[in-house]
Amino acid sequence: MPVVTFNVPATLVSEDKGRQLTRGACEVFAQVLEAPVERIRAFINVYPEWTASAGFEAGGAPFYQFYVLADRTPQQVAALHQSFTQLLVDVLACERSVIRGTCLRIDPSDWGIAGKPASEIRKAELDARR
């Protein structure tokens, strides 16, 4: 279920850096949430530099959004914010102070997996483990 989308200016990202960013994000999710890798998704939206907020003439300012199920702890969410910010600093060499991000917590009944609510999928998985 975990999904992250990075919105980055074109001047900061290349194909290689994009791969580093998405692979790094998947590793972060897997580590922090102990999530199965096959369920993790990471995306990049690249925007032209001129669409960046005023004051970021030196390349623009990255923004990320990540989605997790509502039962994730505040400590996990804080670790994800810290890790995604550090990943952007390391891969894109951007200033930490300009990076912004948000976490969106999703009720399992509102998240779809293969056309079914995650709440049903999770229940079936838990039942199978018993």
C-alpha positions, 0 to 999 in steps of 0.5 A: 500500500505505501505510495510516495510521489515526489514533485521535483523541478526538471533542473534537479533530476535526471533519469539516473537520479530518478531511479535513485530516488524511487529505489531509495524511497522503496527501501525507506518504506520497506525499512520503516514500515516493514512493508512487503516490497511488492506493495510499495510504489514510488513515483516522480512528477517532474515540473518545469523550473518556472512553475516553482514558487518564487524565491527558488531560482536556484533550481526549484523546491521539491515536494513529496506526498506519501500515503499510508494506512491510518494505523501507522504510528506517529513515530513511523510517519516522522521517520518517513518525513525525515528519511524522504527529506534526507533522500532528496538532499542526498540524491538531488543535492537540494537544500533541506530548508526548501523541501516540503512534504505531507502524509496522507493517512488512508482508512483501509476501506478507502484504499483499493487493491486489485479492485477490492478495499484494502480492509477486505484484502487485509482481513483475508490475509490475517485469516489465512495466517491463522 
